[in-house]
């Protein structure tokens, strides 16, 4: 069996961010010089949809926000087959070449080639039918049959016996790694692969037990499963560590290619236009998104995970798993109580290296402590400095990191807001005000759930339509507020965009020199004076200049959220597990997120498991399907249709609830009704 080499340095240089106008001016000029055709013809750009107000005050989807596609800056290996597409998945997989690592792997000269393996599930009776006409090689008279002997996990001894003489030849149903180091309990390949399979489906020993029960096979011993499971976890972590090292190299190349002249400060201050992205010590400054997630819902989890994702490339740079539970400590709790203080101290010292507890505090503080750990080791582990923290405002992680000053007092960390989370905060504040101040309900101008969602969409549209312009974002937000609070007697449309193409019906009528139509017929999101005065403080708070400055970049935490989905697919929240399983699931998700499904082949190679042609094809197909789904999901038409369906389902649900009234809630049946 040969070992495929996965540590070569083939890579694709990443695509640049197309939203920072000043930093990419040189690249755009070069692109224009290369273009052919009519110089006066408009250049094609990719359209990004956004929610805007129409004349009736309703939300619709507009393609007027034009975002230039990100150009491919460099291709180091011209003979590398390029992964088509411009989705985030395609960009990440383009940087790694796991498929070629397998296809181009060379067999070392001193290792004999092994025949290719093919796994299949066979019932022994079928084999005996094939052997019914085969004669014994010794007596040449008797017939050969296969008898099943002892089992070692899923590997069973198959004995070829003659019914006339004493001829017997046996072999186990699965090969195993040669025991060159004279190790004890060398596992069979099938046992290692079934444990790896349980990791892939996000289950544990119970899945192996159920599979064996359905097929009527001997069940693997649980202690054997746990022993192999530790080896699988170690292989996954080793492969992920190699992937993260290569990821840092790709990130370094991407920043140098994207910003060859240095880059402007993330806050777009004119006086900091020459801010450097790399200092004299060679340590690179990168912009990162940070988010935390928990194994259980409701902030009662034993395990929490913090992840850092590079904003430019979308690649995961580092992660940290926090745990407040150790199974060994829990099982020995009663024994420890019976020990003397000296014995307890001795036991704790012996167990300290293997203890799973690495966090003291509540589950809510795990995200903060994970951020402190990740920022504190970025220079030592990756030779990087995280200059920004793109995150939501749900925790005190940024405040803790800023106070810790991991890079010294002269190198502060900048807070950035997620473009998706900030509008959600706006919607949450409006819904809370509608409930607490009794602004909702039926009636003209009331703050219903549907209006809260529309105002949230308008807030998001104002940000997306005015990226990198804090003042324009603020004006657009206030324009939507005064638009929905206007009446025929007291119109406030001066802040709305003018012209015949304006989304404001009042401004369109003014541009066409027509009398403005009635507000009652065209302003579907109208708010009464009482409601407008109640929500005015919310708008003032959400248009704080510092807050808008943090969101003007237009970046999101979508990469973090996508990683969480992959992570908990390998370790479902409904299943109780230990810290090792959570850490392995996170590591496996990170490796697949960055490199693709060929990370599984790397894990198998590390475990000395052969990689078959069918497996290569299956992994390549999974990556191809992943890119196709991502391209389809990010298409303008698909996004608009998806949002329209969601809005339609939400309107239908609200209509049904209004028609039915309150049918479910605490104490609705009464105190003693029958």
Long-range contacts (C-beta under 8 A, 24 or more apart in sequence): 1-111, 1-114, 1-608, 1-610, 2-105, 2-106, 2-107, 2-108, 2-111, 2-113, 2-114, 3-105, 3-108, 3-111, 3-605, 3-608, 4-101, 4-102, 4-105, 4-601, 4-605, 4-611, 5-101, 5-105, 5-106, 6-98, 6-101, 6-239, 6-242, 6-602, 6-605, 7-242, 7-246, 8-101, 9-246, 9-249, 10-76, 10-77, 10-80, 10-97, 10-100, 10-101, 11-76, 11-95, 11-96, 11-97, 11-246, 11-249, 11-250, 11-253, 12-75, 12-76, 12-77, 12-80, 12-82, 12-94, 12-95, 12-96, 12-97, 13-73, 13-74, 13-75, 13-76, 13-95, 13-250, 13-253, 13-254, 13-257, 14-73, 14-91, 14-94, 14-95, 14-250, 14-251, 14-253, 14-254, 14-257, 14-258, 14-312, 14-313, 15-70, 15-71, 15-72, 15-73, 15-86, 15-91, 16-70, 16-71, 16-73, 16-254, 16-257, 16-258, 16-312, 17-70, 17-258, 17-312, 18-67, 18-68, 18-69, 18-70, 18-71, 19-67, 19-467, 19-468, 19-553, 19-554, 20-263, 20-264, 20-468, 21-468, 22-264, 22-273, 23-258, 23-259, 23-263, 23-264, 24-258, 26-260, 26-261, 27-71, 27-73, 28-68, 31-71, 45-69, 46-86, 46-636, 47-636, 48-464, 48-636, 49-636, 49-639, 49-640, 49-643, 50-460, 50-461, 50-464, 50-465, 51-457, 51-458, 51-460, 51-461, 51-643, 52-458, 52-461, 52-465, 52-503, 53-458, 53-461, 53-480, 53-483, 53-503, 53-504, 53-525, 54-503, 54-505, 55-503, 55-504, 55-505, 55-508, 55-522, 56-505, 56-521, 56-522, 56-523, 56-524, 57-454, 57-483, 57-484, 57-505, 57-522, 57-523, 57-524, 57-525, 57-526, 58-454, 58-524, 58-525, 59-454, 59-457, 59-458, 59-647, 61-640, 61-643, 61-644, 62-461, 62-503, 63-636, 64-465, 65-464, 65-465, 73-257, 73-258, 74-257, 83-627, 84-627, 85-627, 85-630, 85-631, 86-631, 87-627, 87-630, 87-631, 87-633, 87-634, 88-314, 88-558, 88-559, 88-562, 88-630, 88-634, 89-626, 89-627, 89-630, 90-627, 90-630, 90-631, 91-313, 91-314, 92-313, 92-314, 92-315, 92-593, 92-594, 92-596, 93-595, 93-596, 93-623, 93-626, 93-627, 95-250, 95-313, 95-315, 95-594, 96-246, 96-250, 96-594, 96-595, 96-596, 96-598, 98-595, 98-596, 98-598, 98-599, 98-601, 98-602, 98-619, 99-598, 99-616, 99-619, 99-620, 99-623, 101-598, 102-598, 102-601, 102-611, 102-616, 103-616, 114-610, 116-610, 116-612, 116-613, 117-175, 117-610, 117-612, 118-612, 118-614, 119-190, 119-612, 121-215, 124-148, 124-158, 131-160, 136-162, 136-164, 136-165, 136-167, 137-167, 138-162, 138-165, 138-167, 139-164, 139-165, 139-167, 141-165, 142-167, 151-217, 151-218, 152-188, 152-191, 153-187, 153-188, 153-190, 153-191, 153-194, 153-218, 153-220, 153-221, 153-224, 154-188, 154-190, 154-191, 154-194, 154-212, 154-217, 154-218, 154-220, 155-188, 155-190, 155-191, 156-217, 156-218, 177-608, 185-224, 185-227, 187-224, 187-227, 187-228, 187-231, 189-609, 189-610, 191-220, 191-224, 191-228, 192-228, 192-231, 192-232, 192-607, 192-609, 193-604, 193-609, 194-220, 195-225, 195-228, 195-229, 195-232, 196-232, 196-603, 196-604, 196-607, 196-609, 199-232, 199-236, 199-570, 199-584, 199-585, 199-588, 200-570, 200-600, 202-568, 202-569, 202-570, 202-571, 202-572, 202-575, 202-585, 203-572, 203-575, 204-229, 204-575, 204-577, 204-581, 229-580, 229-581, 230-580, 231-607, 232-584, 232-603, 232-607, 233-580, 233-581, 233-583, 233-584, 235-603, 235-606, 235-607, 236-584, 236-587, 236-588, 236-591, 236-603, 237-583, 237-584, 237-587, 238-606, 239-587, 239-591, 239-599, 239-602, 239-603, 239-606, 240-587, 240-588, 240-590, 240-591, 240-599, 242-602, 243-590, 243-591, 243-594, 243-595, 243-599, 243-602, 244-316, 244-317, 244-318, 244-382, 244-590, 244-594, 247-315, 247-316, 247-317, 247-594, 248-317, 248-382, 248-383, 248-384, 250-313, 250-315, 251-284, 251-286, 251-310, 251-312, 251-313, 251-315, 251-317, 251-384, 252-284, 254-312, 254-313, 255-284, 255-286, 255-312, 258-312, 266-387, 266-388, 266-414, 266-416, 266-553, 267-414, 267-549, 268-468, 268-552, 282-383, 283-379, 283-383, 283-384, 283-385, 284-383, 284-384, 284-385, 285-384, 285-385, 285-387, 286-310, 286-311, 286-312, 286-317, 286-384, 286-385, 286-386, 286-387, 287-311, 287-312, 287-386, 287-387, 287-388, 287-390, 287-416, 287-555, 288-317, 288-386, 288-388, 288-389, 288-390, 289-389, 289-390, 289-391, 289-418, 289-555, 289-556, 289-557, 289-559, 289-560, 290-371, 290-374, 290-389, 290-390, 290-391, 290-397, 290-560, 291-367, 291-391, 291-392, 291-557, 291-560, 291-561, 291-564, 292-366, 292-367, 292-370, 292-371, 292-395, 292-397, 293-564, 293-567, 293-568, 294-363, 294-366, 295-568, 295-571, 295-573, 295-577, 295-582, 296-363, 296-573, 297-573, 299-362, 299-363, 299-364, 300-363, 301-363, 301-366, 302-363, 302-579, 303-579, 303-582, 304-359, 304-363, 304-366, 304-367, 304-370, 305-370, 305-567, 305-582, 305-586, 306-366, 306-367, 306-370, 306-371, 306-373, 306-374, 306-397, 307-560, 307-563, 307-564, 307-586, 307-590, 308-374, 308-378, 308-386, 309-557, 309-559, 309-560, 309-563, 311-388, 311-390, 311-555, 314-559, 315-593, 315-594, 316-559, 316-563, 316-590, 316-593, 316-594, 317-378, 317-382, 317-384, 318-374, 318-377, 318-378, 318-381, 318-382, 319-374, 319-586, 319-587, 319-590, 320-370, 320-373, 320-374, 321-358, 321-579, 321-582, 321-583, 321-586, 322-358, 322-359, 322-366, 322-369, 322-370, 323-356, 323-357, 323-358, 323-359, 323-579, 323-582, 324-357, 324-359, 324-360, 324-361, 324-363, 325-356, 325-357, 325-578, 325-579, 326-355, 326-356, 326-357, 326-579, 327-356, 327-578, 328-354, 328-355, 328-356, 329-355, 329-356, 329-357, 356-578, 356-579, 356-580, 358-579, 364-395, 367-395, 367-397, 368-395, 368-396, 368-397, 368-400, 370-397, 371-397, 371-398, 371-400, 371-401, 372-400, 372-401, 372-404, 372-406, 375-401, 375-404, 375-406, 375-413, 376-404, 376-406, 378-406, 379-407, 385-411, 386-413, 387-411, 387-413, 387-414, 388-413, 388-414, 388-415, 388-416, 389-413, 389-414, 389-415, 389-416, 390-416, 390-417, 390-418, 390-555, 390-557, 391-415, 391-416, 391-418, 391-557, 392-417, 392-418, 392-421, 392-557, 393-417, 393-421, 393-425, 415-550, 416-550, 416-551, 416-553, 416-555, 417-547, 417-550, 417-551, 418-551, 418-555, 418-556, 418-557, 419-460, 419-463, 419-464, 419-551, 419-553, 419-554, 419-555, 419-556, 420-460, 420-556, 420-557, 420-558, 421-557, 422-459, 422-463, 422-542, 422-547, 422-551, 423-456, 423-457, 423-459, 423-460, 423-463, 424-456, 425-542, 426-455, 426-456, 426-459, 426-538, 426-542, 427-452, 427-453, 427-455, 427-456, 427-459, 429-538, 429-541, 429-542, 430-455, 430-456, 430-535, 430-538, 433-534, 433-535, 433-538, 437-534, 439-530, 439-531, 439-534, 439-535, 442-658, 444-526, 444-528, 445-526, 445-527, 445-528, 445-529, 445-530, 445-531, 446-528, 446-531, 447-527, 447-531, 447-534, 447-535, 448-654, 449-654, 450-650, 450-651, 450-654, 451-525, 451-527, 453-647, 453-650, 454-525, 455-480, 455-484, 455-525, 458-525, 459-542, 463-551, 463-552, 463-554, 464-554, 467-552, 467-553, 467-554, 468-552, 468-553, 468-554, 469-552, 470-545, 470-548, 470-549, 470-552, 473-548, 473-551, 473-552, 474-543, 474-545, 474-548, 477-539, 477-542, 477-543, 478-539, 478-543, 479-504, 481-532, 481-536, 481-539, 483-523, 484-523, 484-525, 484-526, 484-527, 484-532, 485-526, 485-527, 485-529, 485-532, 486-519, 486-523, 486-526, 487-519, 487-526, 488-518, 488-519, 488-520, 491-516, 491-519, 562-593, 563-589, 563-590, 563-593, 566-592, 566-593, 596-623, 596-626, 597-622, 597-623, 597-626, 598-623
